[in-house]
Amino acid sequence: MANRPQSLSMNVSFGGPSTSVPSIAGAQANKDRKMASAEHLVLDLSNPDLRENALLELSKNKELFQDLAPFVWKSFGTIAALIQEIVSIYPVLSPPNLTAVQSNRVCNALALLQCVASHPDTRMLFLNAHIPLYLYPFLNTTSRSRPFEYLRLTSLGVIGALVKVDDTEVISFLLSTEIIPLCLRTMEMGSELSKTVATFIVQKILLDDMGLDYICTTAERFFAVGRVLGSMVTALAEQPSSRLLKHIIRCYLRLSDNPRACDALRNCLPDTLREANFNNFLCEDPTTRRWLQQLLQNVGVNRLPALQGGGGFDHMMVN
C-alpha cells in the first residue's frame, strides 16, 4: 500500500539484566501483535460497519501507543470518519435528544482527536485543518444531562490538549474562533470537572501575552470574564473545590498584570477573596496561597492611581 503510515510503536519498558532472551522475544512478539491489532483497528474506522468497535477499542488503549496520533492522521479516510461521527449527532443537540449511547460513541471519537491534538507531530496539522471548530457546537449546549455533560467535558479535553503546550499560534487560532465565550458558558453552568477544564483553558489563554491583551482590550471582555470568575468564587464559598479555586485565582492574578484590569479589580474583586476566607482551605496548597497573597498585594494600596479620561475600566463599573 503506497504511503502507508509507519507502524505504531508501543511505550513499554522491558525487564532488567536478569531478563532471559526467550522472555524478551515473547514480549516483542506480544508488542508486535498489539501493534498489528491497533493498525487494523485504525483502518477499521473507515468502515461504517466496524467503526463503533474500533472507536471503543482504540479510545480505551490509546495511551499504549506513542505513534497512534500520526497513524490516525495519515491513514486514508480516518480523520474524515472521525469528523463524520461528530457531525452525525448535530441534529440531536437542539432540541436536546442526545442519548447515552450516542454520547459515548462520539466521545470515543473525540478521545482519538485529543490524541492527535496532543502529539507534537500532528498538533499544528490538526489546528490548521480547523478541526476544533467541529467541537464548538458541543460547547454551546446548555443541557445539564449526563450525555451532554460528558460530551462537553470530552470536547474541552481536546481544546485543553491544544493549550497545554504553550504556543502563541494555538492561542491566536482559539481567540480568532471566539473560544472565550464558549468557555465562559461552561464555567457558568457545567459540572465541577467541566468548569475546571474550561477555567484551565481560559487561564492558559490569559498566560499568553496575546490572550491577556485580547481580554483586556475592551471593558466588555474584561467584565464578562470577571463576572463569571466572581460568580464561581461565590459558589465555591458554599461548595469548595481546591482544583477549581486554584485556576480561578491564577486567572485573577494574571489579569492583575494588566494595569487597567488591575485598577478595575480593586473595585470588583470578590470580597470572599479579599477577606481571605479561603486561607484555611488553602493551607495545604502553598502555591495557590502564594498566588492569592500576590493578587491581594497587586490590587492593594500600592497601586498607581486609576487611569484618567476613560482610559481605564472604571466607567464600566455598575454600582
N, C-alpha and C positions, 0 to 999 in steps of 0.2 A: 504494500500500500504506500503510495507516494506521500511524502511529507507526514508520515506517521509520527505522532509525538513520541518523545523519548519515554522509555519505561519509567514507572514510578520507582522511587527509592524509599525504603522504609527507615524511619528514625528509630533504630533499635540498638541496644548495646549487647555485646556478647560476653561470654564468661571470661574469667581471669586466666592466668597462666596454666592453671590445672585443668582447663577445659580440654577434653580429648578431641582428636581430629574428627572421629565419627560424629560427635555431638555438634561440632561446628558445621559439618556438612549437613547434618539434619536441620540445624537452624537456618542455613542458607536455603535448603530445599523448601522449608516452610515459608521463608520470606518470598521466594520466587512464586510459590503457589498463591500467596496473598496478593502479590503484585499483579499477577495474571488475572486474579479474580477482580481486583479493583479496575484494571484496564477494561475488562469485559463489562463491568457494571457501568462504567462511563460511556462506553459505546451503546449500551442498552438504553441510555437516556434518550437517544434519538428515535427509539421505537415506542410509540404511544402505549402499546400493549405491555411492555416490560418496564416502563418508566417508573411506575409507582414503587415497585420493589427496589429498583436501582436507587431511587432517591432515598428511600429509607435506609438501605444498607450503607450507602456512601456517607450519608449525614451522620450515621452512628459511628463510623470508623474513619472519618476524615482526618483525625489527628494522627493516625498511624503513618501517614504518608507525607514525606517532605515535599514532593513534587506533584501533589494532586492538583493544585491550582493551575500550573502551566498545562498539565494534561487536559484538564477540563476546558481551558481556554482554547487550546489548539485543536482539540478533537472536532472533527467536522460536525456541525449541527448542534453541538452540545449547549452552547450559550443560548442559541435560538430556542432550544427545547425548554431551558430554564425560564426564559422570558415568556414563553407560551404558557407555562404553568402559572406565572404571576398574573398575566393579563386575563387569564381564563376566569378568575374569581372577581374581577372588577364588577360584573353585574350584580353580585350579591352583597356589595358593600353598602349600597343605598337603594332601597331600604335595607337595613341590616338583616341579612338572612344567611350569614356565614355559619356553616356547621363546623363541629369539632374535626370531622374527617377532612373537610376541605382546608381548614386552617393548618392541620398537621402536615398535610401534603405540601402546601405551598411553603410552609416554614422549613421543610426539608430542602426545598429548592433554594430558599434564602440562605440556609446554612452553607450550601456549596458556594453561593455568591459571596458570602462572608469570607470563605476560604480564599477566593480569588482576590477580594479586596484587601486581604491581609498580606498576601505574598508580594515580596518586592519586585518580582519579575512580571507580575500581572496587574499591580495596583493602578498604575497610570493608564494602562490599556483599558482597564475597567472604567476608569474615570473618563478618559477621552471618548469612550463609546456612550457616555451619558447614561449608563445603566442605572445609577442611583435614582434617576427621575421616575423609573418604573415603580419605585417603592413609595414615593411620596403620597399616592392615594391612600395607602395603608396608614400613614401618619396623620392623615386628615380626617380619620374616622373619629366618632365620639362615643360609640357603644362601649360599655364597660364589661360586656360579657367576656367570658374566658377565651373563646376563639379569637375575638378581636384583640384582646389584650396580648395574647400570645403572638399574634400577627404584628402588632405594634412593636413589641419588645424585640422580636427577631429582626424586624426591619431596622430598628435603632441599632442593633448589634452590627449590622453591615456598615452603617454610617460611622459607628464608633470605631470599627476596624480601620476605616479610612483616616480618621483624625488621630488615632493613637500614635501614629508616626508623624512627628512634626514636619509639615510640608506646606509651605505657603501656597503652592499651586492647588493643593487639595482645598485649603481654606477659601481661596479665590473662587473655585468652582462652586463650593457649597453656598457661599454668600450670593453668588450670581443666580442661584436657584431658590432663594428665599427659604433656606432651611431653618432660620431662626424662628419664624412664626410657627412652623410645624413642631419644633422642639418645645416652644412655649406652651402650645396646646397640650402636649403630653405632660409637661411639668404641672399643668393645672389639673388635669383630670385622669391621669394614668395611675397605675398601681405604684407602690413604693419602688419596685425594681425598675419599671419603665421610667419613672420620674428621675431615678438616679442616673440611668444611662443618658437620658435626654439632657440632664444638667451637666453631665460629664462632657457631652458634645459641645454645649454652649461654653463651658469652661475652656475646652481646648481651642475653640474659635477665639475666645477672648484673649488667650495667652499669646496668640499671634498678633503682631502689631497691626496687620491689616484688619483683623477681626475686631480689635479694640477700637480702631478708628471708625470702622463701619458702624458699630453700635453707638458710639458717642458722637457721631457726625450730626445727628438731629436729636432734639429733645424727645420727640415721639418714640424713637427707637430705644433710647436710654430708659425712659419711663415705662415702656412696655416690658422690658427685661426686669427693671426694678420692681414693678408691681407684682410680677409673678414670683420673683425671689422673695419679696416681702410676705406674700400670702403663704408661701411654703414655710417660711420661718414661723409664722403664726401657727400653722398646723402642726409643726414639729414640737411646739411647746406642749401640745397635748399628746401627741404620738411621736416620740423621739425616734430618730434613725441616724445613727452616727455616720454612716457612709454618705447619706444624702446631705446631712448638715455639712460635712467636710467639703463637698463640691460647691454648695451654696456659699460658704464663707470664702472659698477660693475665688469664686466669681466676683463677689463683692470686693475682695482685696485687689483683684486685677482691675476692676472698674475704678478703684481709687487711684490708680496710676495715671489716669487722665485728669488733668486739673479741673476742667469744667464738671466732669462727673463726680469728682471728689467733693467739690463745693456743694453739689446737689445732694450728695449722700449725707452731708452734715444735717440736712433737714429731713431726709426721707429714710434714713437707715432705721430699721425696726427697733423699737425700744427694747425688745427682748434681747437683741444683741448688745445694745448699749449698756444694759443693766447687768450684763454678764450672767444671765440666767442659765446659760449652758456650761458654766465653768465646771460644776460638779460632773456633768455629763461628759465633759472632755478631759477629765482627769487622767484617763489612760491613753490619750491621743495628744502627745506634746506638740506634734507638727501642726495640727489644726488649732490647738490652743494658741500657739505662737502666731499663726495667721490671723486669728481673731484679735489678738493683742495689737498686732501691727495695723490691722484695719482700723481699730478704735483710735490708735495713735495718728493714723493718716487723716482721719476725719475730725480730729480733736482741735484744740485751740491753736495749735502750732501751724495752722494753715494760713496761706495768703488770703487777703480779703477777696470776696466773690468778684468775678469779672463784672465790669460795669457796661452800660449801654447795650444790654441784651446779649452780651457775649456768652453768658452762662446759661444755665437751665432754670434759674430761679423764676423767670417769668412764666414758666410752665407749672409751677407748684400750685396745687389746689389746697385751699385752706379747709 
